Amino acid sequence: MKAKFPEGYGKYKEYDFDNRISYDESCDSMYIYVAPPQGKVGAVLVYTDKERNMISIDTDEVNTQVGIEIIGVSKLIKKFNLKNIIKNN
């Protein structure tokens, strides 16, 4: 199914509706694109730790969730491994 582009899409070429998940191996970061912004974009910090791994949600001025950024993906996957959580119960 091909995504429908909002009016004005492509002006800045910042969002790719056909490739919603990007990963940058050099800094172990992932961005999951959710929706086009309806105004100015800001970030809400959801999680951070001492190793500078973090998860944030990008939202716009009308509270549309625009995307999710995860820095330190590999370390966070190991840290929150479901098998480790089950063993601790």
Number of C-alpha atoms within 10 A of each C-alpha: 4 6 8 9 12 10 7 7 14 11 8 7 7 9 17 15 16 10 9 13 15 13 15 11 11 6 10 14 18 18 18 17 19 17 15 19 19 14 12 9 16 13 16 11 11 12 12 13 9 6 8 10 17 18 22 18 18 20 23 17 12 11 13 16 19 19 21 19 22 21 20 18 20 13 13 15 10 11 11 10 11 10 9 11 10 8 7 6 5
